Amino acid sequence: MRRTALRLCEEAVVTPWGVTGSKSSPLKYDSIMQQFGSQPLTPEVLGSFAAAMRLHRSRTAGPGGQGAPPPPLHRFLRRGIAFTHRGLENVSETVGKDRRFYLYTGRGPSDKTMHLGHAVPFLLTKYLQDAFGAPLVVQMTDDEKYLFRDLDLEKLAVMTRENVKDILAFGFDPEKTFVFSNLAYMHRLYRNTLRIQRNLTYNKVAATFGFDQSDNIGKVAFPAIQIAPCLSSSFPVVLPVKASLPCLVPCAIDQDPFFLLSRDVCPKLKAPKPSLLMTKFLAPLTGVGGKMSSSADPATTILLTDDRKAVSKKLKRAYSGGAATLEEFREKGGCPEVDVPFAYLKHFLEDDGELAAIEEGFRKGTVHSGIMKQRAAEVVSDFLDEFQHRRALVTDDDVDYVMRERSIL
């Protein structure tokens, strides 16, 4: 089957279904942003967004103006991991007018266990829910996995519930969170899905995703289903408001083509365009030119179920930006831009000062690859220990509750 992919160079392609590139060359995110047509997350846009967070906190303070201070900017925002957006200024304006918005993100259940790369958009979404007190809808695209991968519906049902447990372990507020399976919730989505489908042509969808006449019709129809949650009217019980609510979609950059279409369609349906806040990928252990994948060799992927021993073993084999010998490294230093363990520290080490010191030492040749890998293993293992503790506390009743229709406003 032919797919039109975004080509960044001879080695790298980015599509919603896969990312590949050179292990020794970082993805050219400026080129991705330019070719997709999204906007850079400039200091001005980020500053306005941070001001909106502070404004929201001041409005929700207790008597006498007492209340929790606004959270510091998330490390993903401070370090350029969240790097591009569409219409983020609209969220800041919405908050400025003391109006509501909701969050929308999703997960395609392709395995019982999620991996470390899946954590990135959910960590950002959790931060945004806490910062704004925003309701959240999470779409489980079990139908997409049935259409695009060789998975049967019974296995998908099991994977979906297991993945929902993983998602809840990130700490979302269950009173403000609704998680839905497309297969189970289609009776609500179908009206808006039809409206979207009538406003999308085959040529438009095929040009965006590279479909051709050999693809099953379900693949061609699916983008409308992922767009439908951008309309708050898809949630008459969950978001029971008369006027349309705008939404903010935190996601990785490979999902942008779906929402590029949604921003064309929503005005035709007299609905607000969704805003997007998009992140870079977490690299696989094999190199920085791709993204971590469930379908890859498990040895190249850190699973959310991995213990400290497994994490340490995997990171010892991770692609390094060091040199062939220790003597050469001490003379020339290393390249953190292509060092996978450093990429993991950039994502999961909270202390900016320590991160800067490690980066400087690596460049100068005083912090060698062994130290880098050891510290990355410690930081990732600490994160996973906390995650696994929370995951063990999630019950089937918790899953049933967040998947039950009820108001989350």
C-alpha positions in Angstrom: 0.0 0.0 0.0 1.3 3.4 -0.9 1.3 6.2 1.6 2.3 9.8 1.0 4.7 10.6 3.9 6.2 13.8 5.0 9.8 13.5 3.8 12.4 15.5 5.8 15.5 14.1 4.2 16.5 11.0 2.3 16.3 8.9 5.5 13.4 10.4 7.5 9.6 10.1 7.1 6.8 11.1 9.5 3.2 9.9 9.2 0.5 9.3 11.8 1.3 5.6 11.5 5.1 5.7 11.8 8.3 7.7 12.1 11.6 6.6 10.8 15.0 8.3 10.4 18.7 8.1 10.8 19.7 6.9 14.3 22.6 9.4 14.2 20.7 12.4 13.0 18.0 14.2 15.0 14.7 14.7 13.3 14.5 18.1 11.7 11.6 19.5 13.7 11.8 22.9 12.1 11.2 21.2 8.7 8.3 19.2 10.1 6.7 22.4 11.4 7.3 24.2 8.2 5.9 21.5 6.0 2.9 20.8 8.3 2.3 24.6 8.5 2.0 24.7 12.3 3.3 27.6 14.3 6.4 27.8 16.6 5.8 28.0 20.3 7.5 31.3 20.7 8.3 33.0 24.0 5.5 35.4 23.4 2.8 32.7 22.9 4.2 30.7 25.8 4.2 33.8 28.0 0.6 34.6 27.2 -0.3 31.0 28.0 1.5 31.1 31.3 -0.3 34.3 32.1 -3.6 32.6 31.4 -2.7 29.9 33.9 -1.9 32.5 36.5 -5.2 34.3 35.8 -7.1 31.1 36.2 -5.5 30.4 39.5 -6.2 33.9 40.8 -9.9 33.4 39.9 -10.2 30.1 41.7 -8.3 31.2 44.9 -10.1 30.8 48.1 -11.5 33.5 50.5 -9.1 36.3 50.9 -7.3 35.4 47.7 -5.7 32.4 49.2 -5.1 29.4 47.0 -2.5 27.2 45.4 0.0 29.2 43.4 0.1 28.5 39.7 2.4 25.6 38.8 5.8 26.4 37.2 6.0 25.8 33.5 6.2 22.1 32.8 9.7 20.9 31.8 8.3 20.0 28.3 7.4 23.7 27.9 10.6 25.0 29.4 12.8 22.7 27.2 11.2 22.9 23.8 9.8 19.4 23.9 6.4 21.0 23.3 7.5 23.0 20.4 4.7 23.9 18.0 1.0 24.8 18.1 -2.1 25.7 16.3 -4.2 28.4 17.8 -2.9 28.2 21.3 -3.4 32.0 21.7 -7.2 31.2 21.4 -7.0 29.2 24.6 -5.3 32.2 26.4 -8.0 34.5 25.1 -10.7 32.1 26.2 -9.3 32.0 29.7 -9.0 35.8 29.6 -12.7 36.1 29.0 -13.4 33.7 31.9 -14.8 31.1 29.5 -14.4 27.3 29.6 -12.5 25.0 27.4 -11.9 21.2 27.5 -8.9 19.0 26.8 -9.0 16.2 24.2 -6.3 13.6 23.7 -6.3 9.9 22.8 -4.6 6.6 22.6 -4.6 3.8 20.1 -4.6 0.5 22.1 -2.1 -1.7 20.2 -0.7 -3.7 23.2 -1.6 -4.4 26.8 1.3 -2.3 28.0 2.2 1.2 27.0 5.7 2.4 26.7 7.7 5.4 27.9 7.1 7.4 24.7 3.3 7.2 25.3 3.8 8.9 28.6 4.8 12.2 27.0 1.4 13.5 25.8 -0.3 12.2 28.9 2.1 13.9 31.3 1.6 17.2 29.4 -2.2 16.7 29.4 -2.2 15.9 33.2 -0.2 19.2 33.8 -2.8 21.1 31.7 -5.8 19.6 33.6 -4.2 20.6 36.9 -3.2 24.0 35.7 -6.6 25.0 34.3 -9.0 22.6 36.2 -10.1 21.6 32.7 -12.4 18.7 31.8 -10.7 16.0 29.7 -12.0 13.5 27.2 -9.7 10.7 26.1 -10.5 8.8 22.9 -9.5 5.1 22.7 -9.2 4.5 19.0 -9.8 0.7 19.1 -11.6 1.0 15.7 -8.5 2.5 14.1 -6.3 -0.4 15.3 -8.8 -2.9 13.9 -8.7 -1.1 10.5 -5.0 -0.4 10.3 -3.4 -3.4 12.1 -4.0 -7.1 12.2 -5.8 -7.1 15.6 -9.1 -8.7 16.4 -11.9 -7.0 18.3 -11.8 -9.3 21.3 -8.1 -8.6 21.9 -8.7 -4.9 21.4 -11.3 -4.8 24.1 -8.8 -6.3 26.6 -6.0 -3.9 25.5 -8.3 -0.9 25.7 -9.2 -1.6 29.4 -5.5 -2.3 30.3 -4.5 1.0 28.6 -7.1 2.9 30.4 -5.6 1.7 33.7 -2.3 3.0 32.5 -3.8 6.3 31.6 -5.5 6.7 35.0 -2.1 6.0 36.7 -0.9 9.3 35.4 -3.1 10.9 38.0 -6.0 12.5 36.1 -8.9 13.8 38.1 -11.6 11.1 37.7 -14.3 13.7 38.3 -13.1 15.7 35.4 -12.1 12.9 33.0 -14.1 10.8 30.6 -12.5 8.0 28.7 -14.3 6.4 25.8 -13.9 3.5 23.4 -14.9 4.5 19.8 -16.6 1.1 19.5 -18.7 1.7 22.6 -19.4 5.4 22.1 -20.1 5.5 18.4 -23.8 6.1 19.0 -22.9 9.6 20.3 -20.1 10.3 17.8 -22.0 9.2 14.7 -24.0 12.4 14.2 -21.0 14.7 14.1 -19.0 12.0 12.2 -21.5 12.2 9.4 -21.5 16.0 9.4 -17.7 15.9 9.1 -17.7 13.2 6.4 -20.0 15.2 4.3 -17.6 18.1 4.4 -14.5 16.1 3.6 -13.8 14.8 0.1 -12.0 11.6 -0.7 -9.4 13.6 -2.6 -8.7 15.8 0.5 -8.4 12.8 2.8 -6.3 10.8 0.4 -3.9 13.7 -0.2 -3.5 14.3 3.5 -2.9 10.6 4.5 -1.7 9.0 1.2 -4.6 6.6 0.9 -5.2 5.0 -2.5 -7.8 2.6 -4.0 -6.2 -0.4 -2.4 -7.1 0.8 1.1 -10.2 -0.4 2.8 -13.0 2.2 3.1 -12.8 2.1 6.9 -9.3 3.7 6.7 -10.6 6.5 4.5 -13.6 7.1 6.8 -11.6 7.0 10.1 -10.2 10.6 10.2 -13.7 12.0 10.6 -14.0 9.8 13.8 -10.9 11.3 15.3 -12.1 14.8 14.4 -15.5 14.3 16.0 -14.4 14.8 19.6 -13.2 18.3 18.6 -16.9 19.2 18.7 -18.2 19.5 22.3 -21.7 18.5 20.9 -20.3 15.0 20.6 -20.6 14.9 24.4 -24.2 15.9 25.3 -24.1 14.2 28.7 -20.4 14.6 29.5 -20.1 18.3 28.5 -23.8 19.5 28.9 -23.6 23.0 27.6 -25.7 24.8 25.0 -22.9 26.8 23.4 -20.0 25.0 21.7 -16.9 24.7 23.9 -13.5 25.1 22.4 -11.0 22.4 23.0 -7.2 22.1 23.3 -5.5 19.0 22.0 -2.2 18.0 23.5 -0.5 15.4 21.2 2.6 14.5 19.3 3.3 16.2 16.0 2.5 13.1 13.9 -1.2 13.5 14.8 -1.3 17.0 13.3 -2.7 15.9 9.9 -6.0 14.9 11.6 -6.4 18.2 13.3 -5.3 20.2 10.3 -8.4 18.8 8.6 -10.5 19.5 11.7 -9.6 23.2 11.6 -10.9 23.3 8.0 -14.1 21.5 8.8 -15.1 23.0 12.1 -16.0 26.5 10.8 -18.3 24.9 8.2 -20.1 23.3 11.1 -20.2 26.6 13.1 -18.0 25.1 15.7 -14.7 26.6 17.1 -11.5 25.3 15.7 -9.5 23.1 18.0 -6.2 24.4 19.4 -3.2 22.1 19.4 -0.1 21.9 21.6 2.3 19.4 20.0 5.4 17.6 21.2 8.5 16.1 19.8 8.9 12.3 19.9 10.7 10.3 22.6 13.5 8.5 20.7 13.9 4.7 20.6 17.0 3.3 22.2 18.5 2.7 18.8 18.8 6.4 17.9 17.4 9.9 17.9 16.0 9.8 14.3 12.7 8.1 15.1 10.1 7.6 17.8 9.6 4.8 20.3 7.2 2.2 19.0 5.1 -0.7 20.4 5.6 -2.7 17.2 9.4 -2.5 17.4 11.8 -5.0 19.1 11.0 -4.8 22.9 14.8 -4.5 23.5 14.6 -1.0 21.8 11.7 0.2 23.9 11.3 1.0 27.6 7.9 -0.3 28.7 5.9 1.2 31.6 6.1 -2.2 33.2 10.0 -2.5 33.1 11.8 -2.8 36.4 15.0 -1.1 37.4 17.2 -3.9 36.2 15.5 -4.0 32.7 15.8 -0.2 32.4 19.5 -0.3 33.3 20.2 -3.1 30.9 18.3 -1.5 28.0 20.0 1.9 28.5 23.4 0.4 28.6 22.8 -0.5 24.9 21.3 2.9 24.0 22.8 4.9 21.1 25.4 7.3 22.5 26.6 10.6 21.3 30.0 9.9 22.8 33.2 8.8 21.0 34.8 5.5 19.9 37.2 5.6 22.8 37.4 7.3 26.2 40.6 9.1 25.2 38.9 10.5 22.1 35.8 11.5 24.2 38.0 13.4 26.7 39.7 15.2 23.9 36.7 16.1 21.7 33.7 15.7 24.0 30.3 14.3 23.1 27.2 15.4 21.2 24.1 15.5 23.4 21.8 16.2 20.5 22.2 12.6 19.2 22.6 10.9 22.7 19.5 8.9 23.5 20.2 8.7 27.3 20.5 12.5 27.4 17.2 12.8 25.5 15.6 10.7 28.3 17.1 13.0 30.9 15.7 16.0 29.0 12.2 14.5 29.2 12.2 13.1 32.8 14.8 14.9 34.9 13.0 17.8 36.6 16.1 19.7 37.8 17.1 22.2 35.1 20.4 22.9 36.8 21.5 19.3 36.9 20.5 18.8 33.3 22.5 21.8 32.2 25.5 20.6 34.2 25.3 17.1 32.6 25.0 18.6 29.1 28.0 20.9 29.6 30.1 18.1 31.1 29.2 15.8 28.2 30.2 18.4 25.6 33.5 19.0 27.4 34.3 15.3 27.8 34.1 15.3 31.6 30.8 13.4 31.9 31.3 10.2 29.9 28.6 8.0 28.3 28.6 5.5 31.2 27.7 8.2 33.7 25.1 9.6 31.3 23.5 6.2 30.9 23.6 5.4 34.6 21.9 8.7 35.5 19.3 8.3 32.8 18.5 4.8 34.1 18.1 6.2 37.6 15.8 9.0 36.5 13.6 6.8 34.3 13.5 4.0 36.9 12.4 6.5 39.6 9.6 7.7 37.3 8.5 4.2 36.5 8.6 3.1 40.2 6.1 5.9 41.0 4.0 5.1 38.0 3.8 1.4 38.7 2.8 2.1 42.3 -0.1 4.2 41.1 -0.9 1.7 38.4 -1.2 -1.1 41.0 -3.9 0.9 42.8 -6.2 1.3 39.7 -9.1 -1.1 39.8 -11.7 -2.3 37.3 -14.2 -0.1 39.1 -12.0 2.9 38.5 -12.0 2.1 34.7 -15.8 1.6 34.7 -16.3 5.0 36.4 -14.2 7.1 34.0 -15.8 5.3 31.0 -19.3 5.9 32.3 -21.2 8.8 30.7 -21.8 11.6 33.3 -21.1 15.3 33.5 -17.5 16.2 34.0 -18.1 20.0 34.1 
